[in-house]
Amino acid sequence: MITSIRDRALLAGTFTNLGNSMTTEMAGASGIDWFLLDVKHGSGDQDGLKHQIQAVSATPTASVVRI
């Protein structure tokens, strides 16, 4: 993704705030470039965040966390 940013390529992404590792994995497998795990305003918590990060690590999608 860093190369795409440097090349000024168009990147598609979304926010996820459900706090669920299954939806996180589905979003990661959907083909988007990035997504933001919103723990600050979402229904998830920091304990569930670990499972979401583990789920996204199995996909090519980059993730950002907002706490």
N, C-alpha and C positions, 0 to 999 in steps of 0.2 A: 504494500500500500504506500510506503514511503516513496517508491519510485513513481507511482501514479501521481502522487501529490507534487513531486518535483517536476513531472512532465505536464502539470496542470490539466490532467485528465479529469473528466467528469466522474465523480464518485457518488453512488447512491447509498443512502442509509436511512435508518429510522431509530426512534426511541422505543424501548420496551420498559414497561413499568408494572408488569403483572407479577413479578417476583417468582416466576415458575421456570424451572430448568427445562421442562419439555418445550415450552413456547420459545425459550431462548435458543434451544438447539434447532427448532424448526426455522426460526428467523435466520440463524447462521447458515442453514442449508438451503435457504431460498435463493441465493445468488447475489444478495446485496453485498456491498463492499465493507460496510461498517454498521454498527449499531451501538447505541448508548444504553447501558443498564442504569435505569433511574431508580436508585434506592431512596433518594431524598424525597421525591414526591410520589413514588409508586407504593404498591402494597407489599413489596418485599422488605426484607430486613438484612442486616449484615451477615447473619448466620446462613440464610438462603443464598446469599451472594456467592459463597464458595461453590455451591452446586451449579449455579448459573455459569460461573467462570469455567468450571470443569466441562460443562456441556458445550460451551462455545469453543473450547480449545480443540474439539474434534472437528471443527469446520474451518473453512478458509476465511471466514469473516473476522475482521478486526473489531475489537470491542473497547469501549471507553466506559468508565464507571463514574456516576455522579452520586456522591454521598452527602 
